[in-house]
């Protein structure tokens, strides 16, 4: 398995993503960064997310939220 050091969790507008996944199952030392706001233009998204090993997109239209 490749090293997973930095994980970006996008679109967590309701600040609830930490409750809906088994984040503790990630390898020891993995650092989670939650993004609660829109990241902006395509260039801003690329620049912001470039250092991350994993990007998780939250579905904000799900009825479960």
CHARMM internal coordinates of N, CA and C (Angstrom, degrees):
IC EDIT
DIST 1 N 1 CA 1.4464
DIST 1 CA 1 C 1.5301
ANGL 1 N 1 CA 1 C 108.82
DIST 1 C 2 N 1.3245
ANGL 1 CA 1 C 2 N 117.00
DIHE 1 N 1 CA 1 C 2 N 135.00
DIST 2 N 2 CA 1.4680
ANGL 1 C 2 N 2 CA 118.79
DIHE 1 CA 1 C 2 N 2 CA 178.25
DIST 2 CA 2 C 1.5270
ANGL 2 N 2 CA 2 C 110.70
DIHE 1 C 2 N 2 CA 2 C -67.35
DIST 2 C 3 N 1.3154
ANGL 2 CA 2 C 3 N 115.48
DIHE 2 N 2 CA 2 C 3 N 157.68
DIST 3 N 3 CA 1.4622
ANGL 2 C 3 N 3 CA 120.51
DIHE 2 CA 2 C 3 N 3 CA 177.86
DIST 3 CA 3 C 1.5277
ANGL 3 N 3 CA 3 C 109.81
DIHE 2 C 3 N 3 CA 3 C -64.03
DIST 3 C 4 N 1.3132
ANGL 3 CA 3 C 4 N 115.60
DIHE 3 N 3 CA 3 C 4 N 131.21
DIST 4 N 4 CA 1.4667
ANGL 3 C 4 N 4 CA 121.22
DIHE 3 CA 3 C 4 N 4 CA 173.67
DIST 4 CA 4 C 1.5185
ANGL 4 N 4 CA 4 C 106.16
DIHE 3 C 4 N 4 CA 4 C -115.67
DIST 4 C 5 N 1.3084
ANGL 4 CA 4 C 5 N 115.40
DIHE 4 N 4 CA 4 C 5 N 102.97
DIST 5 N 5 CA 1.4575
ANGL 4 C 5 N 5 CA 120.08
DIHE 4 CA 4 C 5 N 5 CA -177.67
DIST 5 CA 5 C 1.5243
ANGL 5 N 5 CA 5 C 111.82
DIHE 4 C 5 N 5 CA 5 C -106.65
DIST 5 C 6 N 1.3294
ANGL 5 CA 5 C 6 N 116.09
DIHE 5 N 5 CA 5 C 6 N -38.01
DIST 6 N 6 CA 1.4697
ANGL 5 C 6 N 6 CA 119.84
DIHE 5 CA 5 C 6 N 6 CA -176.16
DIST 6 CA 6 C 1.5230
ANGL 6 N 6 CA 6 C 109.90
DIHE 5 C 6 N 6 CA 6 C -128.51
DIST 6 C 7 N 1.3231
ANGL 6 CA 6 C 7 N 115.47
DIHE 6 N 6 CA 6 C 7 N 125.46
DIST 7 N 7 CA 1.4577
ANGL 6 C 7 N 7 CA 122.45
DIHE 6 CA 6 C 7 N 7 CA -179.03
DIST 7 CA 7 C 1.5238
ANGL 7 N 7 CA 7 C 108.68
DIHE 6 C 7 N 7 CA 7 C -121.01
DIST 7 C 8 N 1.3239
ANGL 7 CA 7 C 8 N 116.58
DIHE 7 N 7 CA 7 C 8 N 125.69
DIST 8 N 8 CA 1.4711
ANGL 7 C 8 N 8 CA 122.40
DIHE 7 CA 7 C 8 N 8 CA 176.46
DIST 8 CA 8 C 1.5223
ANGL 8 N 8 CA 8 C 108.64
DIHE 7 C 8 N 8 CA 8 C -101.38
DIST 8 C 9 N 1.3201
ANGL 8 CA 8 C 9 N 116.20
DIHE 8 N 8 CA 8 C 9 N 128.28
DIST 9 N 9 CA 1.4613
ANGL 8 C 9 N 9 CA 121.44
DIHE 8 CA 8 C 9 N 9 CA 176.63
DIST 9 CA 9 C 1.5226
ANGL 9 N 9 CA 9 C 106.79
DIHE 8 C 9 N 9 CA 9 C -112.65
DIST 9 C 10 N 1.3356
ANGL 9 CA 9 C 10 N 114.90
DIHE 9 N 9 CA 9 C 10 N 111.49
DIST 10 N 10 CA 1.4622
ANGL 9 C 10 N 10 CA 120.72
DIHE 9 CA 9 C 10 N 10 CA -173.44
DIST 10 CA 10 C 1.5223
ANGL 10 N 10 CA 10 C 112.22
DIHE 9 C 10 N 10 CA 10 C -92.25
DIST 10 C 11 N 1.3145
ANGL 10 CA 10 C 11 N 114.52
DIHE 10 N 10 CA 10 C 11 N 156.09
DIST 11 N 11 CA 1.4699
ANGL 10 C 11 N 11 CA 123.19
DIHE 10 CA 10 C 11 N 11 CA 169.94
DIST 11 CA 11 C 1.5238
ANGL 11 N 11 CA 11 C 113.91
DIHE 10 C 11 N 11 CA 11 C 61.53
DIST 11 C 12 N 1.3049
ANGL 11 CA 11 C 12 N 117.54
DIHE 11 N 11 CA 11 C 12 N 32.59
DIST 12 N 12 CA 1.4696
ANGL 11 C 12 N 12 CA 120.84
DIHE 11 CA 11 C 12 N 12 CA 177.84
DIST 12 CA 12 C 1.5270
ANGL 12 N 12 CA 12 C 108.87
DIHE 11 C 12 N 12 CA 12 C -86.32
DIST 12 C 13 N 1.3253
ANGL 12 CA 12 C 13 N 114.98
DIHE 12 N 12 CA 12 C 13 N 60.28
DIST 13 N 13 CA 1.4622
ANGL 12 C 13 N 13 CA 121.42
DIHE 12 CA 12 C 13 N 13 CA -174.16
DIST 13 CA 13 C 1.5207
ANGL 13 N 13 CA 13 C 112.91
DIHE 12 C 13 N 13 CA 13 C -62.27
DIST 13 C 14 N 1.3237
ANGL 13 CA 13 C 14 N 117.37
DIHE 13 N 13 CA 13 C 14 N -27.29
DIST 14 N 14 CA 1.4614
ANGL 13 C 14 N 14 CA 120.76
DIHE 13 CA 13 C 14 N 14 CA -177.81
DIST 14 CA 14 C 1.5335
ANGL 14 N 14 CA 14 C 112.77
DIHE 13 C 14 N 14 CA 14 C -97.58
DIST 14 C 15 N 1.3223
ANGL 14 CA 14 C 15 N 116.57
DIHE 14 N 14 CA 14 C 15 N 4.66
DIST 15 N 15 CA 1.4719
ANGL 14 C 15 N 15 CA 122.19
DIHE 14 CA 14 C 15 N 15 CA 177.85
DIST 15 CA 15 C 1.5330
ANGL 15 N 15 CA 15 C 111.19
DIHE 14 C 15 N 15 CA 15 C 56.03
DIST 15 C 16 N 1.3233
ANGL 15 CA 15 C 16 N 117.13
DIHE 15 N 15 CA 15 C 16 N 44.66
DIST 16 N 16 CA 1.4617
ANGL 15 C 16 N 16 CA 121.02
DIHE 15 CA 15 C 16 N 16 CA -177.14
DIST 16 CA 16 C 1.5271
ANGL 16 N 16 CA 16 C 114.39
DIHE 15 C 16 N 16 CA 16 C -124.42
DIST 16 C 17 N 1.3167
ANGL 16 CA 16 C 17 N 118.47
DIHE 16 N 16 CA 16 C 17 N -6.00
DIST 17 N 17 CA 1.4725
ANGL 16 C 17 N 17 CA 120.88
DIHE 16 CA 16 C 17 N 17 CA -174.52
DIST 17 CA 17 C 1.5242
ANGL 17 N 17 CA 17 C 112.64
DIHE 16 C 17 N 17 CA 17 C -58.43
DIST 17 C 18 N 1.3129
ANGL 17 CA 17 C 18 N 117.61
DIHE 17 N 17 CA 17 C 18 N -29.97
DIST 18 N 18 CA 1.4687
ANGL 17 C 18 N 18 CA 120.11
DIHE 17 CA 17 C 18 N 18 CA -179.39
DIST 18 CA 18 C 1.5221
ANGL 18 N 18 CA 18 C 111.98
DIHE 17 C 18 N 18 CA 18 C -62.31
DIST 18 C 19 N 1.3469
ANGL 18 CA 18 C 19 N 117.84
DIHE 18 N 18 CA 18 C 19 N -19.16
DIST 19 N 19 CA 1.4668
ANGL 18 C 19 N 19 CA 121.30
DIHE 18 CA 18 C 19 N 19 CA -178.52
DIST 19 CA 19 C 1.5234
ANGL 19 N 19 CA 19 C 113.63
DIHE 18 C 19 N 19 CA 19 C -94.81
DIST 19 C 20 N 1.3215
ANGL 19 CA 19 C 20 N 118.29
DIHE 19 N 19 CA 19 C 20 N -11.24
DIST 20 N 20 CA 1.4638
ANGL 19 C 20 N 20 CA 120.44
DIHE 19 CA 19 C 20 N 20 CA -170.04
DIST 20 CA 20 C 1.5197
ANGL 20 N 20 CA 20 C 115.25
DIHE 19 C 20 N 20 CA 20 C -109.78
DIST 20 C 21 N 1.2880
ANGL 20 CA 20 C 21 N 117.86
DIHE 20 N 20 CA 20 C 21 N 15.29
DIST 21 N 21 CA 1.4636
ANGL 20 C 21 N 21 CA 120.43
DIHE 20 CA 20 C 21 N 21 CA 177.52
DIST 21 CA 21 C 1.5237
ANGL 21 N 21 CA 21 C 108.85
DIHE 20 C 21 N 21 CA 21 C -151.39
DIST 21 C 22 N 1.2990
ANGL 21 CA 21 C 22 N 115.82
DIHE 21 N 21 CA 21 C 22 N 159.01
DIST 22 N 22 CA 1.4692
ANGL 21 C 22 N 22 CA 121.33
DIHE 21 CA 21 C 22 N 22 CA 178.62
DIST 22 CA 22 C 1.5260
ANGL 22 N 22 CA 22 C 108.92
DIHE 21 C 22 N 22 CA 22 C -88.54
DIST 22 C 23 N 1.3242
ANGL 22 CA 22 C 23 N 115.50
DIHE 22 N 22 CA 22 C 23 N 66.80
DIST 23 N 23 CA 1.4635
ANGL 22 C 23 N 23 CA 120.18
DIHE 22 CA 22 C 23 N 23 CA -176.91
DIST 23 CA 23 C 1.5200
ANGL 23 N 23 CA 23 C 111.92
DIHE 22 C 23 N 23 CA 23 C -59.72
DIST 23 C 24 N 1.3139
ANGL 23 CA 23 C 24 N 117.61
DIHE 23 N 23 CA 23 C 24 N -27.85
DIST 24 N 24 CA 1.4634
ANGL 23 C 24 N 24 CA 120.24
DIHE 23 CA 23 C 24 N 24 CA -179.84
DIST 24 CA 24 C 1.5250
ANGL 24 N 24 CA 24 C 112.45
DIHE 23 C 24 N 24 CA 24 C -70.69
DIST 24 C 25 N 1.3322
ANGL 24 CA 24 C 25 N 117.26
DIHE 24 N 24 CA 24 C 25 N -7.42
DIST 25 N 25 CA 1.4699
ANGL 24 C 25 N 25 CA 119.79
DIHE 24 CA 24 C 25 N 25 CA 175.96
DIST 25 CA 25 C 1.5340
ANGL 25 N 25 CA 25 C 112.04
DIHE 24 C 25 N 25 CA 25 C -82.97
DIST 25 C 26 N 1.3191
ANGL 25 CA 25 C 26 N 116.60
DIHE 25 N 25 CA 25 C 26 N -7.07
DIST 26 N 26 CA 1.4718
ANGL 25 C 26 N 26 CA 120.01
DIHE 25 CA 25 C 26 N 26 CA 175.48
DIST 26 CA 26 C 1.5216
ANGL 26 N 26 CA 26 C 109.12
DIHE 25 C 26 N 26 CA 26 C -68.76
DIST 26 C 27 N 1.3163
ANGL 26 CA 26 C 27 N 116.86
DIHE 26 N 26 CA 26 C 27 N 158.34
DIST 27 N 27 CA 1.4646
ANGL 26 C 27 N 27 CA 119.57
DIHE 26 CA 26 C 27 N 27 CA 179.87
DIST 27 CA 27 C 1.5304
ANGL 27 N 27 CA 27 C 111.65
DIHE 26 C 27 N 27 CA 27 C -57.04
DIST 27 C 28 N 1.3118
ANGL 27 CA 27 C 28 N 114.82
DIHE 27 N 27 CA 27 C 28 N 148.36
DIST 28 N 28 CA 1.4660
ANGL 27 C 28 N 28 CA 120.33
DIHE 27 CA 27 C 28 N 28 CA 178.09
DIST 28 CA 28 C 1.5240
ANGL 28 N 28 CA 28 C 109.81
DIHE 27 C 28 N 28 CA 28 C -55.61
DIST 28 C 29 N 1.2926
ANGL 28 CA 28 C 29 N 116.16
DIHE 28 N 28 CA 28 C 29 N 135.73
DIST 29 N 29 CA 1.4554
ANGL 28 C 29 N 29 CA 121.34
DIHE 28 CA 28 C 29 N 29 CA 179.30
DIST 29 CA 29 C 1.5130
ANGL 29 N 29 CA 29 C 114.52
DIHE 28 C 29 N 29 CA 29 C 93.27
DIST 29 C 30 N 1.3240
ANGL 29 CA 29 C 30 N 117.63
DIHE 29 N 29 CA 29 C 30 N -6.53
DIST 30 N 30 CA 1.4718
ANGL 29 C 30 N 30 CA 120.06
DIHE 29 CA 29 C 30 N 30 CA 177.56
DIST 30 CA 30 C 1.5195
ANGL 30 N 30 CA 30 C 108.85
DIHE 29 C 30 N 30 CA 30 C -66.21
DIST 30 C 31 N 1.3164
ANGL 30 CA 30 C 31 N 116.24
DIHE 30 N 30 CA 30 C 31 N 133.68
DIST 31 N 31 CA 1.4625
ANGL 30 C 31 N 31 CA 121.97
DIHE 30 CA 30 C 31 N 31 CA -179.13
DIST 31 CA 31 C 1.5238
ANGL 31 N 31 CA 31 C 109.11
DIHE 30 C 31 N 31 CA 31 C -108.56
DIST 31 C 32 N 1.3318
ANGL 31 CA 31 C 32 N 116.61
DIHE 31 N 31 CA 31 C 32 N 124.89
DIST 32 N 32 CA 1.4540
ANGL 31 C 32 N 32 CA 121.95
DIHE 31 CA 31 C 32 N 32 CA 179.24
DIST 32 CA 32 C 1.5228
ANGL 32 N 32 CA 32 C 110.29
DIHE 31 C 32 N 32 CA 32 C -95.99
DIST 32 C 33 N 1.3323
ANGL 32 CA 32 C 33 N 115.81
DIHE 32 N 32 CA 32 C 33 N 134.15
DIST 33 N 33 CA 1.4644
ANGL 32 C 33 N 33 CA 121.40
DIHE 32 CA 32 C 33 N 33 CA 174.11
DIST 33 CA 33 C 1.5157
ANGL 33 N 33 CA 33 C 107.34
DIHE 32 C 33 N 33 CA 33 C -123.18
DIST 33 C 34 N 1.3226
ANGL 33 CA 33 C 34 N 116.03
DIHE 33 N 33 CA 33 C 34 N 120.56
DIST 34 N 34 CA 1.4615
ANGL 33 C 34 N 34 CA 121.98
DIHE 33 CA 33 C 34 N 34 CA 179.97
DIST 34 CA 34 C 1.5186
ANGL 34 N 34 CA 34 C 109.14
DIHE 33 C 34 N 34 CA 34 C -96.07
DIST 34 C 35 N 1.3273
ANGL 34 CA 34 C 35 N 115.65
DIHE 34 N 34 CA 34 C 35 N 132.83
DIST 35 N 35 CA 1.4602
ANGL 34 C 35 N 35 CA 121.35
DIHE 34 CA 34 C 35 N 35 CA 176.28
DIST 35 CA 35 C 1.5240
ANGL 35 N 35 CA 35 C 107.63
DIHE 34 C 35 N 35 CA 35 C -107.88
DIST 35 C 36 N 1.3142
ANGL 35 CA 35 C 36 N 116.03
DIHE 35 N 35 CA 35 C 36 N 115.96
DIST 36 N 36 CA 1.4596
ANGL 35 C 36 N 36 CA 122.02
DIHE 35 CA 35 C 36 N 36 CA -174.91
DIST 36 CA 36 C 1.5223
ANGL 36 N 36 CA 36 C 112.82
DIHE 35 C 36 N 36 CA 36 C -96.72
DIST 36 C 37 N 1.3034
ANGL 36 CA 36 C 37 N 116.91
DIHE 36 N 36 CA 36 C 37 N -11.19
DIST 37 N 37 CA 1.4627
ANGL 36 C 37 N 37 CA 122.13
DIHE 36 CA 36 C 37 N 37 CA -177.58
DIST 37 CA 37 C 1.5242
ANGL 37 N 37 CA 37 C 110.29
DIHE 36 C 37 N 37 CA 37 C -123.79
DIST 37 C 38 N 1.3128
ANGL 37 CA 37 C 38 N 116.14
DIHE 37 N 37 CA 37 C 38 N 161.92
DIST 38 N 38 CA 1.4645
ANGL 37 C 38 N 38 CA 122.75
DIHE 37 CA 37 C 38 N 38 CA 175.71
DIST 38 CA 38 C 1.5276
ANGL 38 N 38 CA 38 C 109.11
DIHE 37 C 38 N 38 CA 38 C -61.51
DIST 38 C 39 N 1.3137
ANGL 38 CA 38 C 39 N 117.13
DIHE 38 N 38 CA 38 C 39 N 138.96
DIST 39 N 39 CA 1.4672
ANGL 38 C 39 N 39 CA 120.56
DIHE 38 CA 38 C 39 N 39 CA -176.20
DIST 39 CA 39 C 1.5193
ANGL 39 N 39 CA 39 C 114.00
DIHE 38 C 39 N 39 CA 39 C -83.12
DIST 39 C 40 N 1.3139
ANGL 39 CA 39 C 40 N 119.37
DIHE 39 N 39 CA 39 C 40 N -16.95
DIST 40 N 40 CA 1.4591
ANGL 39 C 40 N 40 CA 120.41
DIHE 39 CA 39 C 40 N 40 CA 176.70
DIST 40 CA 40 C 1.5102
ANGL 40 N 40 CA 40 C 113.08
DIHE 39 C 40 N 40 CA 40 C 106.04
DIST 40 C 41 N 1.3119
ANGL 40 CA 40 C 41 N 114.78
DIHE 40 N 40 CA 40 C 41 N -144.91
DIST 41 N 41 CA 1.4638
ANGL 40 C 41 N 41 CA 121.72
DIHE 40 CA 40 C 41 N 41 CA -175.06
DIST 41 CA 41 C 1.5242
ANGL 41 N 41 CA 41 C 111.51
DIHE 40 C 41 N 41 CA 41 C -69.31
DIST 41 C 42 N 1.3138
ANGL 41 CA 41 C 42 N 115.43
DIHE 41 N 41 CA 41 C 42 N 168.18
DIST 42 N 42 CA 1.4619
ANGL 41 C 42 N 42 CA 120.82
DIHE 41 CA 41 C 42 N 42 CA 178.43
DIST 42 CA 42 C 1.5233
ANGL 42 N 42 CA 42 C 110.70
DIHE 41 C 42 N 42 CA 42 C -56.48
DIST 42 C 43 N 1.3079
ANGL 42 CA 42 C 43 N 117.08
DIHE 42 N 42 CA 42 C 43 N -43.25
DIST 43 N 43 CA 1.4626
ANGL 42 C 43 N 43 CA 120.98
DIHE 42 CA 42 C 43 N 43 CA 179.25
DIST 43 CA 43 C 1.5180
ANGL 43 N 43 CA 43 C 112.59
DIHE 42 C 43 N 43 CA 43 C -61.96
DIST 43 C 44 N 1.3251
ANGL 43 CA 43 C 44 N 116.66
DIHE 43 N 43 CA 43 C 44 N -40.85
DIST 44 N 44 CA 1.4598
ANGL 43 C 44 N 44 CA 121.10
DIHE 43 CA 43 C 44 N 44 CA 178.19
DIST 44 CA 44 C 1.5282
ANGL 44 N 44 CA 44 C 111.40
DIHE 43 C 44 N 44 CA 44 C -65.73
DIST 44 C 45 N 1.3285
ANGL 44 CA 44 C 45 N 115.84
DIHE 44 N 44 CA 44 C 45 N -39.19
DIST 45 N 45 CA 1.4668
ANGL 44 C 45 N 45 CA 120.12
DIHE 44 CA 44 C 45 N 45 CA 178.13
DIST 45 CA 45 C 1.5250
ANGL 45 N 45 CA 45 C 109.88
DIHE 44 C 45 N 45 CA 45 C -62.95
DIST 45 C 46 N 1.3185
ANGL 45 CA 45 C 46 N 116.86
DIHE 45 N 45 CA 45 C 46 N -47.17
DIST 46 N 46 CA 1.4661
ANGL 45 C 46 N 46 CA 121.16
DIHE 45 CA 45 C 46 N 46 CA -179.56
DIST 46 CA 46 C 1.5214
ANGL 46 N 46 CA 46 C 110.73
DIHE 45 C 46 N 46 CA 46 C -60.48
DIST 46 C 47 N 1.3127
ANGL 46 CA 46 C 47 N 117.00
DIHE 46 N 46 CA 46 C 47 N -47.63
DIST 47 N 47 CA 1.4637
ANGL 46 C 47 N 47 CA 121.29
DIHE 46 CA 46 C 47 N 47 CA -179.09
DIST 47 CA 47 C 1.5243
ANGL 47 N 47 CA 47 C 111.46
DIHE 46 C 47 N 47 CA 47 C -62.75
DIST 47 C 48 N 1.3216
ANGL 47 CA 47 C 48 N 116.75
DIHE 47 N 47 CA 47 C 48 N -42.59
DIST 48 N 48 CA 1.4649
ANGL 47 C 48 N 48 CA 121.36
DIHE 47 CA 47 C 48 N 48 CA -177.84
DIST 48 CA 48 C 1.5219
ANGL 48 N 48 CA 48 C 112.08
DIHE 47 C 48 N 48 CA 48 C -67.86
DIST 48 C 49 N 1.3273
ANGL 48 CA 48 C 49 N 116.75
DIHE 48 N 48 CA 48 C 49 N -41.65
DIST 49 N 49 CA 1.4640
ANGL 48 C 49 N 49 CA 120.21
DIHE 48 CA 48 C 49 N 49 CA -172.69
DIST 49 CA 49 C 1.5242
ANGL 49 N 49 CA 49 C 114.64
DIHE 48 C 49 N 49 CA 49 C -91.31
DIST 49 C 50 N 1.2942
ANGL 49 CA 49 C 50 N 117.72
DIHE 49 N 49 CA 49 C 50 N -11.01
DIST 50 N 50 CA 1.4705
ANGL 49 C 50 N 50 CA 122.01
DIHE 49 CA 49 C 50 N 50 CA -176.51
DIST 50 CA 50 C 1.5283
ANGL 50 N 50 CA 50 C 113.51
DIHE 49 C 50 N 50 CA 50 C -53.59
DIST 50 C 51 N 1.3278
ANGL 50 CA 50 C 51 N 120.78
DIHE 50 N 50 CA 50 C 51 N -39.47
DIST 51 N 51 CA 1.4657
ANGL 50 C 51 N 51 CA 118.83
DIHE 50 CA 50 C 51 N 51 CA -177.69
DIST 51 CA 51 C 1.5301
ANGL 51 N 51 CA 51 C 115.30
DIHE 50 C 51 N 51 CA 51 C -78.84
DIST 51 C 52 N 1.3266
ANGL 51 CA 51 C 52 N 118.40
DIHE 51 N 51 CA 51 C 52 N -3.70
DIST 52 N 52 CA 1.4668
ANGL 51 C 52 N 52 CA 120.85
DIHE 51 CA 51 C 52 N 52 CA -176.31
DIST 52 CA 52 C 1.5238
ANGL 52 N 52 CA 52 C 111.61
DIHE 51 C 52 N 52 CA 52 C -86.88
DIST 52 C 53 N 1.3274
ANGL 52 CA 52 C 53 N 115.18
DIHE 52 N 52 CA 52 C 53 N 146.65
DIST 53 N 53 CA 1.4642
ANGL 52 C 53 N 53 CA 121.97
DIHE 52 CA 52 C 53 N 53 CA 176.90
DIST 53 CA 53 C 1.5263
ANGL 53 N 53 CA 53 C 111.28
DIHE 52 C 53 N 53 CA 53 C -85.25
DIST 53 C 54 N 1.3368
ANGL 53 CA 53 C 54 N 116.46
DIHE 53 N 53 CA 53 C 54 N -31.50
DIST 54 N 54 CA 1.4644
ANGL 53 C 54 N 54 CA 122.73
DIHE 53 CA 53 C 54 N 54 CA -177.76
DIST 54 CA 54 C 1.5254
ANGL 54 N 54 CA 54 C 108.04
DIHE 53 C 54 N 54 CA 54 C -136.28
DIST 54 C 55 N 1.3393
ANGL 54 CA 54 C 55 N 115.64
DIHE 54 N 54 CA 54 C 55 N 139.66
DIST 55 N 55 CA 1.4643
ANGL 54 C 55 N 55 CA 121.41
DIHE 54 CA 54 C 55 N 55 CA 175.17
DIST 55 CA 55 C 1.5278
ANGL 55 N 55 CA 55 C 107.68
DIHE 54 C 55 N 55 CA 55 C -124.11
DIST 55 C 56 N 1.3317
ANGL 55 CA 55 C 56 N 116.06
DIHE 55 N 55 CA 55 C 56 N 126.20
DIST 56 N 56 CA 1.4612
ANGL 55 C 56 N 56 CA 122.50
DIHE 55 CA 55 C 56 N 56 CA 179.90
DIST 56 CA 56 C 1.5227
ANGL 56 N 56 CA 56 C 107.50
DIHE 55 C 56 N 56 CA 56 C -112.38
DIST 56 C 57 N 1.3239
ANGL 56 CA 56 C 57 N 116.45
DIHE 56 N 56 CA 56 C 57 N 124.22
DIST 57 N 57 CA 1.4767
ANGL 56 C 57 N 57 CA 121.37
DIHE 56 CA 56 C 57 N 57 CA 177.76
DIST 57 CA 57 C 1.5213
ANGL 57 N 57 CA 57 C 108.83
DIHE 56 C 57 N 57 CA 57 C -101.02
DIST 57 C 58 N 1.3135
ANGL 57 CA 57 C 58 N 115.94
DIHE 57 N 57 CA 57 C 58 N 125.83
DIST 58 N 58 CA 1.4572
ANGL 57 C 58 N 58 CA 121.45
DIHE 57 CA 57 C 58 N 58 CA 178.22
DIST 58 CA 58 C 1.5354
ANGL 58 N 58 CA 58 C 108.27
DIHE 57 C 58 N 58 CA 58 C -88.26
DIST 58 C 59 N 1.3234
ANGL 58 CA 58 C 59 N 115.59
DIHE 58 N 58 CA 58 C 59 N 132.94
DIST 59 N 59 CA 1.4549
ANGL 58 C 59 N 59 CA 121.04
DIHE 58 CA 58 C 59 N 59 CA 176.98
DIST 59 CA 59 C 1.5152
ANGL 59 N 59 CA 59 C 108.80
DIHE 58 C 59 N 59 CA 59 C -80.64
DIST 59 C 60 N 1.2934
ANGL 59 CA 59 C 60 N 117.41
DIHE 59 N 59 CA 59 C 60 N 109.92
DIST 60 N 60 CA 1.4660
ANGL 59 C 60 N 60 CA 119.08
DIHE 59 CA 59 C 60 N 60 CA -174.93
DIST 60 CA 60 C 1.5241
ANGL 60 N 60 CA 60 C 113.09
DIHE 59 C 60 N 60 CA 60 C -89.42
DIST 60 C 61 N 1.3188
ANGL 60 CA 60 C 61 N 118.54
DIHE 60 N 60 CA 60 C 61 N 2.86
DIST 61 N 61 CA 1.4562
ANGL 60 C 61 N 61 CA 120.12
DIHE 60 CA 60 C 61 N 61 CA 178.39
DIST 61 CA 61 C 1.5227
ANGL 61 N 61 CA 61 C 112.38
DIHE 60 C 61 N 61 CA 61 C -105.44
DIST 61 C 62 N 1.3178
ANGL 61 CA 61 C 62 N 117.34
DIHE 61 N 61 CA 61 C 62 N 4.34
DIST 62 N 62 CA 1.4609
ANGL 61 C 62 N 62 CA 120.57
DIHE 61 CA 61 C 62 N 62 CA -179.38
DIST 62 CA 62 C 1.5267
ANGL 62 N 62 CA 62 C 110.37
DIHE 61 C 62 N 62 CA 62 C -68.60
DIST 62 C 63 N 1.3035
ANGL 62 CA 62 C 63 N 116.53
DIHE 62 N 62 CA 62 C 63 N 140.76
DIST 63 N 63 CA 1.4659
ANGL 62 C 63 N 63 CA 121.28
DIHE 62 CA 62 C 63 N 63 CA 177.46
DIST 63 CA 63 C 1.5181
ANGL 63 N 63 CA 63 C 111.80
DIHE 62 C 63 N 63 CA 63 C -65.94
DIST 63 C 64 N 1.3451
ANGL 63 CA 63 C 64 N 116.69
DIHE 63 N 63 CA 63 C 64 N -22.52
DIST 64 N 64 CA 1.4657
ANGL 63 C 64 N 64 CA 120.01
DIHE 63 CA 63 C 64 N 64 CA -177.38
DIST 64 CA 64 C 1.5205
ANGL 64 N 64 CA 64 C 112.83
DIHE 63 C 64 N 64 CA 64 C -70.84
DIST 64 C 65 N 1.2989
ANGL 64 CA 64 C 65 N 118.92
DIHE 64 N 64 CA 64 C 65 N -16.57
DIST 65 N 65 CA 1.4598
ANGL 64 C 65 N 65 CA 121.34
DIHE 64 CA 64 C 65 N 65 CA -178.84
DIST 65 CA 65 C 1.4883
ANGL 65 N 65 CA 65 C 108.56
DIHE 64 C 65 N 65 CA 65 C -86.49
END
COOR INIT
IC SEED 1 N 1 CA 1 C
IC BUILD
